[in-house]
Amino acid sequence: MPDYSLNQFLAPAGTPPLDIEICDVTLRDGEQMPGVVFRADEKLDIALRLDEIGVEVIEAGFPVVSAAEMNAVREVCNLGLDAKISALSRSVKKDVDAALECGVDMISVFIATSDLHLKHKLHMSCPEAISCALQTVEYAKDHGLIVRFSAEDATRTDFEILKKLYRKAEEYHADYISVADTVGIMNPRTTYYMISELRKAVKIPICMHCHDDLGLALANTLAGAEAGAKQLHTTVNGIGERSGNTPLEELLVALRLHYGQERYDMTKIKDLSKLVETYSAVPVARNKAVVGTNAFAHESGIHVAAVLEEPRTYELYSPEMVGAARHIIIGKHTGSKALKYITQRMGYYLKDEELVDLSERVKMCSEFKHAINCEELRKLILNMENIEVIYPGP
């Protein structure tokens, strides 16, 4: 039996098999989140963990930014990981040269293509931008790199122009084209349509790079994958500019549960999440899917009683699947079964009437707007009389 509940509608809905790979951009796009800076040793640590999970491509940074960034990317390249190492490059030859010095396998050559960006950021015409991009793609290919051409703000670019640009990139031997939903304007339906149409326009693999401005990055990434996108971009904990990017941990679980992808080692997800939370100093929300502290926490008496008998009653997948643990919380909604479970684990055996008494004490304490920790619960128990203590054996 799998350690998760099966979605009964997958087969009748015609859910397609996916041919995908993951490119994690935590070390580059994640670091562009305001206030986030990864030291070189931290980048190495994160890259190692991503490789252990089985991520196929790691975007290690933007080498031309600084000597320190270049050194960090070079050190990641020198780790000898199974993952391909990629770097970001503007449509400028010196950026490619910086990436080449680092020893990367792959380069992401980008240029903005929407009228908004051309007019207000690049201050150049569309033909000028296309010329810069294609020259850089050609230069990178001539130097032996795997090249991903990314149209920044692709989803707000005139679609006919965008298709022509991607076809040109293919003619210049780009290995991938990347759709950057730079401000998260898309939804799953429009994403599916766009990728389906692009697959008619080009033969090379398509990448999905989604931002979470509307909370749809994961849904859009999956829609793109169902339409035939090959490379899916993520960041750990969804960190990134503004509202962040597609969260790696959520994508991995969705790929396992909905599409049967089993090649990634998901048991390392929780530890990686904690690591990135520490290094980035960006707290993970308690109710964050997969890795939040509440993801497998239960307080309600009805829920706890059911979970203690059969965890799948209130857990879609087991915490062990992602390297996490279940937590039974003591608070206002805690029932007697939960209290019995917790107190016995603490070494106390309470009669039914004592559990009822303790439950009332817990509810009174929890009126002060916080859950009860084990030490507070211990004090409540010790204030009761005739409690039998079970001491653990040697």
C-alpha positions as CSV (number, residue, x, y, z in Angstrom):
1,M,0.0,0.0,0.0
2,P,1.4,3.4,-0.9
3,D,2.1,5.9,1.9
4,Y,-0.4,8.3,0.4
5,S,-4.0,8.4,-0.7
6,L,-4.7,7.8,-4.4
7,N,-6.7,10.4,-6.3
8,Q,-9.5,8.4,-7.8
9,F,-10.1,11.0,-10.6
10,L,-6.6,10.8,-12.1
11,A,-7.4,7.9,-14.5
12,P,-10.9,9.0,-15.6
13,A,-9.6,12.6,-16.1
14,G,-7.0,11.3,-18.5
15,T,-4.0,12.5,-16.5
16,P,-1.0,12.2,-18.9
17,P,2.4,10.7,-18.0
18,L,5.1,13.4,-17.8
19,D,8.5,13.6,-19.4
20,I,10.2,16.1,-17.1
21,E,13.3,17.2,-15.4
22,I,13.7,19.7,-12.6
23,C,16.0,22.8,-12.7
24,D,16.3,24.3,-9.2
25,V,17.1,28.0,-9.2
26,T,17.3,28.6,-5.4
27,L,21.0,29.6,-5.6
28,R,20.2,32.2,-8.2
29,D,16.6,33.3,-8.4
30,G,16.0,32.4,-4.7
31,E,18.9,34.6,-3.8
32,Q,17.3,37.5,-5.6
33,M,14.7,37.7,-2.9
34,P,15.3,41.0,-1.0
35,G,17.7,40.5,1.9
36,V,18.8,36.9,1.0
37,V,22.5,36.3,0.5
38,F,24.1,32.9,0.4
39,R,27.8,32.5,1.3
40,A,29.9,30.2,-1.0
41,D,29.9,27.4,1.6
42,E,26.1,27.7,2.0
43,K,25.7,27.4,-1.8
44,L,27.8,24.3,-1.8
45,D,25.8,22.8,1.0
46,I,22.5,23.5,-0.7
47,A,23.8,22.2,-4.1
48,L,24.9,18.9,-2.5
49,R,21.4,18.4,-0.9
50,L,19.7,19.2,-4.2
51,D,21.9,16.6,-5.9
52,E,21.1,14.0,-3.3
53,I,17.4,14.5,-3.9
54,G,18.0,13.9,-7.6
55,V,17.4,17.3,-9.1
56,E,18.7,17.2,-12.7
57,V,19.9,20.8,-13.1
58,I,21.1,23.3,-10.5
59,E,21.3,26.9,-11.5
60,A,24.3,28.0,-9.3
61,G,24.3,31.7,-9.8
62,F,25.0,34.7,-12.0
63,P,28.8,34.7,-12.4
64,V,29.2,38.2,-13.9
65,V,27.7,39.8,-10.8
66,S,31.0,39.7,-8.8
67,A,34.2,37.9,-8.3
68,A,32.7,36.2,-5.2
69,E,29.7,35.0,-7.1
70,M,32.0,33.6,-9.8
71,N,34.1,31.8,-7.3
72,A,31.0,30.3,-5.7
73,V,29.7,29.1,-9.0
74,R,33.1,27.6,-9.8
75,E,33.1,25.8,-6.5
76,V,29.7,24.3,-7.1
77,C,31.0,23.1,-10.6
78,N,34.0,21.5,-8.9
79,L,31.8,19.3,-6.6
80,G,31.4,16.7,-9.3
81,L,27.7,16.4,-8.8
82,D,25.4,14.2,-11.0
83,A,23.3,17.3,-11.7
84,K,24.2,19.6,-14.6
85,I,25.3,23.0,-13.3
86,S,23.8,26.1,-15.0
87,A,24.5,29.8,-14.8
88,L,22.5,32.9,-15.8
89,S,23.7,35.2,-18.5
90,R,22.4,38.3,-20.0
91,S,22.5,38.5,-23.8
92,V,26.0,39.8,-23.5
93,K,29.2,37.9,-24.5
94,K,31.1,38.9,-21.3
95,D,28.4,37.1,-19.3
96,V,29.0,33.9,-21.2
97,D,32.8,34.3,-20.7
98,A,32.3,34.6,-17.0
99,A,30.2,31.4,-17.0
100,L,32.8,29.6,-19.1
101,E,35.5,30.5,-16.5
102,C,33.4,28.8,-13.9
103,G,33.2,25.5,-15.8
104,V,29.4,25.3,-16.0
105,D,27.6,22.7,-18.2
106,M,24.7,24.9,-19.2
107,I,23.9,28.5,-19.5
108,S,20.6,30.4,-19.4
109,V,20.8,33.3,-21.9
110,F,17.9,35.7,-21.3
111,I,16.6,39.0,-22.6
112,A,13.3,40.8,-22.0
113,T,10.9,40.6,-24.9
114,S,7.7,42.4,-23.8
115,D,7.0,45.9,-25.0
116,L,7.0,47.1,-21.3
117,H,10.5,45.8,-20.7
118,L,11.9,46.8,-24.1
119,K,10.6,50.4,-23.7
120,H,11.1,51.0,-20.0
121,K,14.1,48.8,-19.1
122,L,16.2,48.0,-22.1
123,H,15.4,51.1,-24.2
124,M,15.8,49.2,-27.4
125,S,13.6,47.9,-30.2
126,C,12.5,44.4,-30.5
127,P,14.7,43.6,-33.5
128,E,17.7,45.0,-31.5
129,A,16.9,42.7,-28.6
130,I,16.4,39.7,-30.8
131,S,19.8,40.3,-32.5
132,C,21.6,40.6,-29.1
133,A,20.0,37.4,-27.9
134,L,20.7,35.3,-31.0
135,Q,24.3,36.5,-31.2
136,T,24.8,35.4,-27.5
137,V,23.1,32.1,-28.1
138,E,25.4,31.4,-31.0
139,Y,28.5,32.5,-29.0
140,A,27.6,30.2,-26.1
141,K,26.9,27.3,-28.5
142,D,30.3,27.9,-30.3
143,H,31.9,27.5,-26.9
144,G,30.4,24.1,-26.2
145,L,27.7,25.0,-23.7
146,I,24.2,23.6,-23.4
147,V,22.1,26.7,-24.0
148,R,18.7,27.6,-22.7
149,F,17.2,30.7,-24.2
150,S,14.8,32.5,-21.9
151,A,12.4,35.2,-22.9
152,E,12.0,37.4,-19.8
153,D,8.3,38.5,-19.4
154,A,7.4,36.0,-22.1
155,T,3.8,35.8,-20.9
156,R,3.3,39.5,-21.6
157,T,5.1,39.4,-25.0
158,D,3.1,39.5,-28.2
159,F,2.6,35.8,-28.9
160,E,3.4,35.9,-32.6
161,I,6.6,37.7,-32.0
162,L,7.5,35.3,-29.2
163,K,6.9,32.3,-31.4
164,K,9.1,33.8,-34.1
165,L,11.8,34.5,-31.5
166,Y,11.8,31.0,-30.1
167,R,11.9,29.6,-33.6
168,K,15.0,31.7,-34.3
169,A,16.6,30.6,-31.1
170,E,16.0,27.0,-32.3
171,E,17.6,27.8,-35.7
172,Y,20.6,29.1,-33.7
173,H,20.9,25.7,-32.0
174,A,19.6,26.6,-28.6
175,D,18.9,23.4,-26.7
176,Y,15.9,24.7,-24.7
177,I,13.6,27.6,-24.8
178,S,12.3,29.0,-21.5
179,V,8.9,30.6,-20.8
180,A,9.4,33.1,-17.9
181,D,6.1,34.1,-16.3
182,T,8.0,36.9,-14.8
183,V,5.1,38.6,-12.9
184,G,2.9,35.5,-12.4
185,I,0.2,36.6,-14.8
186,M,-0.8,33.2,-16.0
187,N,-3.4,30.6,-14.8
188,P,-3.4,26.9,-15.5
189,R,-5.7,27.1,-18.5
190,T,-3.8,29.9,-20.2
191,T,-0.5,28.1,-19.4
192,Y,-1.7,24.9,-20.9
193,Y,-2.8,26.7,-24.1
194,M,0.5,28.6,-24.4
195,I,2.7,25.6,-24.0
196,S,0.6,23.5,-26.4
197,E,0.9,26.2,-29.0
198,L,4.6,26.6,-28.5
199,R,5.1,22.9,-29.0
200,K,3.7,23.3,-32.4
201,A,6.1,26.1,-33.1
202,V,9.4,24.5,-31.9
203,K,10.8,21.0,-31.5
204,I,13.3,21.6,-28.8
205,P,12.3,21.2,-25.1
206,I,10.4,23.9,-23.3
207,C,11.1,25.2,-19.8
208,M,8.5,26.5,-17.3
209,H,9.7,29.3,-15.0
210,C,6.8,30.5,-12.9
211,H,6.4,33.2,-10.3
212,D,3.9,33.1,-7.5
213,D,2.3,36.5,-7.6
214,L,-1.2,35.0,-7.7
215,G,-0.4,31.9,-5.7
216,L,-0.6,29.8,-9.0
217,A,3.1,29.0,-9.7
218,L,2.8,25.3,-8.8
219,A,-0.5,24.9,-10.6
220,N,0.9,26.7,-13.7
221,T,4.0,24.6,-13.6
222,L,2.0,21.4,-13.6
223,A,-0.3,22.7,-16.3
224,G,2.8,23.5,-18.4
225,A,4.1,20.0,-17.8
226,E,0.9,18.4,-18.8
227,A,1.0,20.4,-22.1
228,G,4.5,19.1,-22.7
229,A,7.0,21.3,-21.0
230,K,10.1,19.4,-20.2
231,Q,12.1,21.4,-17.6
232,L,10.4,22.7,-14.5
233,H,12.0,25.5,-12.5
234,T,11.7,25.6,-8.7
235,T,13.2,27.1,-5.5
236,V,13.3,25.5,-2.1
237,N,10.5,26.9,0.1
238,G,9.4,28.9,-2.9
239,I,11.8,31.8,-2.0
240,G,12.4,34.4,-4.7
241,E,11.6,37.9,-5.8
242,R,8.3,39.4,-4.6
243,S,6.0,36.4,-3.9
244,G,8.6,33.8,-4.9
245,N,8.7,30.9,-7.3
246,T,7.3,27.4,-7.6
247,P,8.3,25.5,-4.4
248,L,10.5,22.5,-5.0
249,E,9.0,20.5,-2.1
250,E,5.4,21.0,-3.3
251,L,6.3,20.1,-6.9
252,L,8.1,16.9,-5.8
253,V,5.1,15.7,-3.8
254,A,2.6,16.6,-6.6
255,L,4.8,14.7,-9.1
256,R,4.8,11.6,-6.8
257,L,1.1,11.7,-6.0
258,H,-0.4,12.8,-9.3
259,Y,2.0,11.6,-11.9
260,G,3.8,8.6,-10.3
261,Q,7.3,10.2,-10.5
262,E,9.4,8.1,-8.0
263,R,13.0,8.9,-9.0
264,Y,13.4,11.8,-6.5
265,D,14.5,11.1,-2.9
266,M,11.7,12.9,-1.1
267,T,12.9,11.8,2.4
268,K,15.4,14.6,2.3
269,I,12.9,17.4,1.6
270,K,12.3,18.5,5.2
271,D,16.0,18.8,6.1
272,L,16.7,20.7,2.9
273,S,13.8,23.1,3.7
274,K,15.2,23.7,7.2
275,L,18.7,24.3,5.8
276,V,17.5,26.9,3.3
277,E,15.3,28.5,6.0
278,T,18.4,28.9,8.1
279,Y,20.7,30.1,5.4
280,S,18.2,32.5,3.8
281,A,16.8,33.8,7.1
282,V,13.4,33.6,5.5
283,P,11.0,31.9,8.0
284,V,8.7,29.1,6.6
285,A,5.1,29.8,7.4
286,R,3.7,27.3,9.9
287,N,0.9,26.3,7.6
288,K,3.2,26.0,4.5
289,A,2.4,22.9,2.5
290,V,4.8,19.9,2.9
291,V,7.4,21.6,5.1
292,G,5.5,23.9,7.5
293,T,5.5,23.0,11.2
294,N,1.7,22.5,11.0
295,A,1.8,20.2,7.9
296,F,1.5,17.1,10.1
297,A,0.3,18.7,13.4
298,H,-3.1,17.8,14.9
299,E,-5.0,19.3,17.8
300,S,-8.7,18.7,17.3
301,G,-9.9,15.9,19.5
302,I,-11.9,14.2,16.7
303,H,-8.9,14.5,14.3
304,V,-6.4,13.2,16.7
305,A,-8.5,10.2,17.7
306,A,-8.8,9.3,14.0
307,V,-5.1,9.9,13.2
308,L,-3.9,7.8,16.1
309,E,-6.0,4.9,14.7
310,E,-5.3,5.5,11.0
311,P,-3.1,8.5,10.0
312,R,-4.5,8.6,6.5
313,T,-7.8,9.9,7.9
314,Y,-6.3,13.4,8.1
315,E,-3.0,13.1,6.2
316,L,-2.9,12.9,2.4
317,Y,0.6,11.4,2.6
318,S,2.8,10.2,5.5
319,P,5.3,12.7,7.1
320,E,8.0,10.1,6.7
321,M,7.6,10.4,3.0
322,V,9.1,13.9,3.1
323,G,11.4,13.3,6.1
324,A,9.1,15.0,8.6
325,A,7.3,13.9,11.7
326,R,3.8,13.9,13.1
327,H,3.0,16.2,16.0
328,I,0.0,16.0,18.4
329,I,-0.6,19.4,19.8
330,I,-2.1,20.0,23.2
331,G,-4.6,22.9,23.3
332,K,-8.2,24.1,23.4
333,H,-9.4,21.4,21.1
334,T,-7.5,18.4,22.5
335,G,-9.6,15.4,23.4
336,S,-9.1,12.6,25.9
337,K,-7.6,10.1,23.4
338,A,-4.9,12.6,22.5
339,L,-4.2,13.4,26.1
340,K,-3.9,9.6,26.9
341,Y,-1.5,9.1,24.0
342,I,0.7,12.1,25.0
343,T,0.7,11.5,28.8
344,Q,1.6,7.8,28.4
345,R,4.5,8.8,26.1
346,M,5.6,11.1,28.9
347,G,5.5,8.3,31.5
348,Y,2.1,8.9,33.1
349,Y,-0.9,6.6,33.3
350,L,-4.1,8.4,34.0
351,K,-7.5,6.9,34.7
352,D,-10.4,8.0,32.5
353,E,-11.8,10.4,35.0
354,E,-8.3,11.9,35.5
355,L,-8.0,12.4,31.8
356,V,-11.3,14.3,31.8
357,D,-10.0,16.5,34.7
358,L,-6.7,17.1,32.9
359,S,-8.6,18.0,29.7
360,E,-10.5,20.7,31.5
361,R,-7.3,22.1,33.0
362,V,-5.7,22.1,29.6
363,K,-8.7,24.0,28.1
364,M,-8.6,26.6,30.9
365,C,-4.8,27.2,30.3
366,S,-5.3,27.4,26.5
367,E,-7.7,30.3,26.9
368,F,-4.6,32.4,27.2
369,K,-4.1,32.0,23.4
370,H,-1.4,29.4,23.2
371,A,-0.9,25.7,23.0
372,I,0.4,23.8,26.0
373,N,3.9,22.4,25.8
374,C,5.1,19.2,27.5
375,E,6.6,20.9,30.5
376,E,3.4,22.9,31.2
377,L,1.4,19.7,30.8
378,R,3.8,17.9,33.3
379,K,3.1,20.6,35.9
380,L,-0.6,20.2,35.4
381,I,-0.3,16.5,35.9
382,L,1.9,16.8,39.0
383,N,-0.7,19.1,40.6
384,M,-3.2,16.2,40.4
385,E,-3.2,13.5,43.0
386,N,-2.6,9.8,42.9
387,I,-1.1,9.7,39.4
388,E,0.7,6.5,38.5
389,V,4.1,7.1,36.9
390,I,5.5,4.5,34.5
391,Y,9.3,4.7,34.5
392,P,11.0,3.5,31.3
393,G,13.1,0.4,31.6
394,P,16.9,0.2,31.2
